[in-house]
Amino acid sequence: MIHSTPAATQADYDPFVRGPYPVGERTLQATDSARNRVFPCEIWYPDGAPGSCPLIVFSHHSGGHRRAATHLTTHLARHGYIVGALDHSEVVAPELATKEGETPEQKAARAEAWIASRVPDMRFLLDYLLGQRLPGIEVDPGCIGIVGHSFGGWTALAAPDVEPRIRSVVALAPGGSSKRRPGILPLTLGFQWTREVPVLYLVADLDMSLPLDGMYEIFERAPAPKQMVILRGADHLHFIDDVEKWHETFRTMPLTGDLAKLQAEMRPIGELCSGEQAHLFVCGLTLAHFDATLRGQEQARKFLDGDIESALAVRGVEATRRRA
């Protein structure tokens, strides 16, 4: 079911502004008995929203957690979406944890297990959220989207291969390109979709971990309908909370090998766009995409088809669009 929005609320459509609903938040423990794993889950919801709401599931980056992008999850909830996230298997399963003294073969096997767990994690989360009876939280099971960053962006793009309930995707700097840098997880994308799934790609022009040429490759391979918007002056961690802190933490931490080479190419945060600019970019465009594709909101469609670059520029954000 597509949620339409009354014309009165479409007249001055602005996906960047704070939404009208206060945000409720709940932390739950979800047990996957089939895999013997317990997943901490977070739910953000629009407190007081009438009727059922669209559901968005969020998938975090490698090394991240379910609360890695609360700037985005709360923005969506303020605008009438229920958002769910879990700590992925590599975070919660002891057998998938990094072990001291691993051989290259053991590291490769662990990476394969991480990858193999990702889409089942999201399918489990959907089953769990759709099966819950939580006061004040009513999900529309026919109106589901997914958003993810990096490894989570790959997860968001891989899930529609096997998960028919997902009707819309936002991929934030996703993995899966064949132009993978050494030291990055060996992710691949098949795009074995049997239906139309609209996708918005939000990527960074100075991404040292997943460079822009790889984003172009993924975009060209992906089925339509699709759009890509490139944030200028941004690196890979501009899509999570506390951008300045985590960018500089990663850039300056003691690393060796392939990751040290990648790290050496990163620019200091003072030479890049701010976290505030990046969050405005991510929140506004993600909301507009889901408003257009899940709610069927005509003004959101017009916004995305219009001059996005100018709409961002007047807010101090430099970006360019790549069309299919």
C-alpha positions as CSV (number, residue, x, y, z in Angstrom):
1,M,0.0,0.0,0.0
2,I,1.3,3.5,-0.9
3,H,0.7,6.2,1.7
4,S,-0.6,9.3,0.1
5,T,-0.1,12.7,1.7
6,P,-2.8,15.3,1.7
7,A,-2.4,18.2,-0.8
8,A,-2.4,20.7,2.0
9,T,0.8,19.4,3.4
10,Q,2.5,19.2,0.0
11,A,2.2,22.9,-0.9
12,D,5.5,23.8,0.8
13,Y,7.4,20.6,0.6
14,D,10.7,20.8,2.4
15,P,12.4,17.5,3.4
16,F,15.2,19.3,5.3
17,V,13.1,20.8,8.1
18,R,12.4,19.1,11.4
19,G,9.2,17.0,11.2
20,P,6.1,17.6,13.3
21,Y,6.2,14.4,15.5
22,P,8.1,13.9,18.8
23,V,10.3,10.8,18.6
24,G,9.7,7.8,20.8
25,E,12.5,5.3,21.1
26,R,12.6,1.7,22.4
27,T,15.4,-0.8,22.9
28,L,14.6,-4.5,22.5
29,Q,16.4,-7.8,22.6
30,A,15.4,-10.1,19.7
31,T,16.3,-13.7,19.8
32,D,17.0,-15.6,16.6
33,S,16.7,-19.2,17.8
34,A,17.5,-20.6,14.4
35,R,21.0,-19.1,14.6
36,N,21.3,-18.9,18.3
37,R,21.9,-15.1,18.3
38,V,20.5,-12.3,20.4
39,F,20.2,-9.0,18.6
40,P,19.9,-5.7,20.4
41,C,17.4,-3.7,18.4
42,E,16.4,0.0,18.4
43,I,13.1,1.4,17.2
44,W,12.4,5.0,16.5
45,Y,8.8,6.0,16.0
46,P,6.6,9.1,15.5
47,D,4.8,9.5,18.9
48,G,1.2,10.3,18.2
49,A,1.1,9.6,14.5
50,P,-2.3,8.4,13.5
51,G,-2.8,4.9,11.9
52,S,-0.1,2.7,10.5
53,C,3.2,4.1,9.4
54,P,5.8,3.1,6.8
55,L,8.7,1.0,8.1
56,I,12.4,1.8,7.3
57,V,15.1,-0.6,8.4
58,F,18.6,0.7,8.8
59,S,21.9,-1.3,8.2
60,H,25.1,0.0,9.8
61,H,28.6,0.0,8.4
62,S,31.4,-2.5,9.3
63,G,32.7,-1.6,12.7
64,G,29.4,0.3,13.4
65,H,26.3,-0.4,15.4
66,R,22.5,0.1,15.3
67,R,22.8,3.7,16.5
68,A,25.5,4.8,14.0
69,A,23.2,7.3,12.2
70,T,20.7,8.6,14.7
71,H,20.7,12.0,12.8
72,L,18.9,10.1,10.0
73,T,16.8,7.6,12.0
74,T,15.3,10.4,14.2
75,H,14.7,12.7,11.2
76,L,12.7,10.0,9.5
77,A,10.7,9.2,12.7
78,R,9.9,12.9,13.1
79,H,8.3,12.8,9.6
80,G,6.1,9.8,10.3
81,Y,8.2,6.8,9.7
82,I,9.0,3.9,12.0
83,V,12.7,3.0,11.8
84,G,14.2,-0.2,13.1
85,A,17.9,-1.2,13.4
86,L,19.9,-4.0,15.0
87,D,23.5,-4.7,15.8
88,H,24.6,-7.0,12.9
89,S,25.8,-10.6,13.5
90,E,29.5,-9.6,13.4
91,V,28.8,-7.4,16.4
92,V,26.8,-9.9,18.5
93,A,28.0,-13.4,17.5
94,P,31.2,-14.5,19.4
95,E,32.1,-16.9,16.6
96,L,32.4,-14.0,14.2
97,A,34.6,-11.9,16.3
98,T,38.2,-11.1,15.3
99,K,40.7,-13.4,17.0
100,E,44.3,-12.8,17.8
101,G,46.8,-14.6,15.6
102,E,44.4,-15.4,12.7
103,T,45.9,-16.7,9.5
104,P,44.9,-15.1,6.2
105,E,42.7,-18.1,5.5
106,Q,40.9,-17.6,8.8
107,K,40.4,-13.9,8.2
108,A,39.0,-14.6,4.8
109,A,36.6,-17.2,6.2
110,R,35.5,-14.8,8.9
111,A,34.8,-12.1,6.3
112,E,32.8,-14.5,4.3
113,A,30.7,-15.4,7.4
114,W,30.1,-11.7,8.0
115,I,28.9,-11.2,4.5
116,A,26.7,-14.3,4.6
117,S,25.0,-13.1,7.8
118,R,24.1,-9.6,6.6
119,V,20.9,-10.1,4.5
120,P,19.5,-12.8,6.9
121,D,20.0,-10.3,9.7
122,M,17.8,-7.8,7.9
123,R,15.2,-10.4,7.0
124,F,15.1,-11.5,10.7
125,L,14.7,-7.8,11.7
126,L,11.7,-7.4,9.4
127,D,10.1,-10.6,10.7
128,Y,10.6,-9.4,14.2
129,L,9.3,-5.9,13.8
130,L,6.3,-7.0,11.8
131,G,5.5,-9.7,14.4
132,Q,5.6,-7.3,17.4
133,R,2.6,-5.8,19.2
134,L,4.1,-2.6,20.7
135,P,1.8,0.1,22.1
136,G,1.9,3.2,19.9
137,I,3.8,1.5,17.1
138,E,1.7,0.3,14.1
139,V,3.6,-0.8,11.0
140,D,2.2,-0.9,7.5
141,P,3.5,-4.2,6.2
142,G,3.0,-3.2,2.6
143,C,5.2,0.0,2.9
144,I,8.8,-1.0,3.7
145,G,12.1,0.6,2.7
146,I,15.7,0.0,3.7
147,V,18.7,2.4,4.1
148,G,22.3,1.4,4.8
149,H,25.8,2.9,4.9
150,S,29.0,1.2,3.4
151,F,28.7,-2.5,4.3
152,G,25.1,-1.6,5.2
153,G,24.7,0.1,1.8
154,W,25.7,-3.2,0.2
155,T,23.2,-5.0,2.5
156,A,20.5,-2.6,1.4
157,L,21.2,-3.3,-2.3
158,A,21.7,-7.1,-1.8
159,A,18.5,-7.6,0.3
160,P,16.0,-7.1,-2.6
161,D,17.5,-10.1,-4.3
162,V,15.7,-12.3,-1.8
163,E,13.4,-10.0,0.2
164,P,10.2,-9.1,-1.7
165,R,8.8,-6.9,1.1
166,I,11.4,-4.2,0.4
167,R,9.9,-1.6,-1.9
168,S,12.5,1.2,-1.8
169,V,16.2,1.6,-1.1
170,V,18.6,4.3,-0.1
171,A,22.3,3.3,-0.4
172,L,24.8,5.5,1.4
173,A,28.3,5.1,0.0
174,P,27.6,1.4,-0.6
175,G,30.2,-1.4,-1.0
176,G,30.0,-3.9,-3.8
177,S,32.1,-2.4,-6.6
178,S,34.7,-4.5,-8.5
179,K,37.0,-1.5,-8.1
180,R,37.6,-2.5,-4.4
181,R,40.7,-1.2,-2.7
182,P,43.0,-3.6,-0.8
183,G,41.8,-4.2,2.7
184,I,38.1,-3.6,2.0
185,L,35.6,-6.4,2.3
186,P,35.2,-8.4,-0.9
187,L,31.5,-7.6,-1.6
188,T,29.7,-8.3,-4.8
189,L,26.3,-7.3,-6.1
190,G,24.1,-9.4,-8.4
191,F,21.1,-7.1,-8.7
192,Q,18.9,-10.2,-9.2
193,W,15.7,-8.2,-8.7
194,T,12.5,-9.6,-10.0
195,R,10.5,-6.3,-9.6
196,E,11.0,-2.6,-9.8
197,V,12.8,-1.2,-6.7
198,P,13.6,2.5,-6.8
199,V,17.0,3.4,-5.4
200,L,18.7,6.6,-4.4
201,Y,22.5,6.5,-4.1
202,L,24.1,9.1,-1.9
203,V,27.9,9.1,-2.2
204,A,31.0,11.2,-1.4
205,D,33.4,12.6,-4.0
206,L,36.5,12.3,-1.7
207,D,35.7,8.8,-0.3
208,M,39.0,7.1,0.2
209,S,37.6,3.8,1.4
210,L,35.0,3.3,-1.4
211,P,36.1,5.7,-4.1
212,L,33.8,7.5,-6.5
213,D,34.7,5.5,-9.6
214,G,33.4,2.4,-7.8
215,M,30.1,4.3,-7.0
216,Y,29.8,5.1,-10.7
217,E,30.3,1.4,-11.6
218,I,27.6,0.2,-9.1
219,F,25.2,2.9,-10.4
220,E,25.7,2.0,-14.0
221,R,25.0,-1.7,-13.3
222,A,22.0,-1.1,-11.1
223,P,18.5,-1.5,-12.5
224,A,16.3,1.6,-12.9
225,P,14.6,3.6,-11.5
226,K,17.7,5.2,-9.8
227,Q,19.3,8.4,-8.9
228,M,22.7,9.4,-7.6
229,V,23.6,12.5,-5.7
230,I,27.3,13.2,-4.9
231,L,28.2,15.2,-1.8
232,R,31.2,17.4,-2.5
233,G,34.0,17.7,0.0
234,A,33.0,14.5,1.8
235,D,34.7,11.3,2.8
236,H,33.4,7.9,3.8
237,L,32.4,8.7,7.4
238,H,30.3,11.7,6.5
239,F,27.2,9.5,6.6
240,I,27.3,8.7,10.3
241,D,26.9,10.6,13.6
242,D,29.8,12.7,15.0
243,V,31.4,13.0,11.6
244,E,34.3,15.2,12.7
245,K,35.2,12.9,15.7
246,W,35.1,9.6,13.8
247,H,36.8,10.9,10.6
248,E,39.8,12.2,12.6
249,T,39.8,9.1,14.9
250,F,40.1,6.8,11.9
251,R,42.5,9.1,10.0
252,T,45.0,9.3,12.9
253,M,44.8,5.9,14.5
254,P,47.8,3.6,14.2
255,L,47.2,1.2,11.3
256,T,49.4,-0.9,9.2
257,G,49.3,-2.5,5.7
258,D,46.5,-1.7,3.2
259,L,44.4,0.4,5.6
260,A,47.4,2.6,6.5
261,K,47.8,3.4,2.8
262,L,44.1,4.3,2.6
263,Q,44.4,6.3,5.8
264,A,47.3,8.3,4.5
265,E,45.2,9.6,1.6
266,M,42.4,11.0,3.8
267,R,42.2,14.7,4.1
268,P,42.0,16.4,7.5
269,I,38.4,17.1,8.5
270,G,39.1,20.9,8.3
271,E,39.5,20.5,4.5
272,L,36.2,18.8,4.1
273,C,32.5,19.7,4.5
274,S,31.1,19.7,8.0
275,G,29.1,17.0,9.7
276,E,26.1,19.4,9.8
277,Q,26.2,19.9,6.0
278,A,26.5,16.2,5.5
279,H,23.6,15.3,7.8
280,L,21.4,17.9,6.1
281,F,22.2,16.3,2.7
282,V,21.6,12.7,3.9
283,C,18.4,13.5,5.9
284,G,16.7,15.6,3.4
285,L,17.3,13.5,0.3
286,T,16.6,10.2,2.1
287,L,13.3,11.5,3.4
288,A,12.3,12.9,-0.1
289,H,13.1,9.5,-1.7
290,F,10.9,7.5,0.7
291,D,8.2,10.2,0.6
292,A,8.1,9.8,-3.2
293,T,8.4,6.0,-3.4
294,L,6.6,4.7,-0.4
295,R,4.1,7.5,0.3
296,G,3.5,8.4,-3.3
297,Q,3.9,12.1,-2.5
298,E,3.8,14.1,-5.7
299,Q,5.7,17.1,-4.3
300,A,8.5,14.8,-3.2
301,R,8.7,13.4,-6.7
302,K,8.8,16.9,-8.1
303,F,11.6,17.9,-5.6
304,L,13.7,14.9,-6.6
305,D,13.2,15.6,-10.3
306,G,13.9,19.3,-9.9
307,D,17.1,21.3,-9.2
308,I,18.4,19.4,-6.2
309,E,21.8,21.1,-6.5
310,S,20.3,24.5,-6.0
311,A,18.0,23.4,-3.2
312,L,21.2,22.1,-1.4
313,A,23.3,25.1,-2.3
314,V,21.0,27.6,-0.7
315,R,21.5,25.6,2.5
316,G,25.3,25.7,2.2
317,V,25.8,22.2,0.8
318,E,27.6,21.5,-2.5
319,A,26.4,18.5,-4.4
320,T,25.9,17.2,-8.0
321,R,23.5,14.8,-9.4
322,R,24.3,11.9,-11.8
323,R,21.4,10.8,-13.9
324,A,20.7,7.3,-15.3
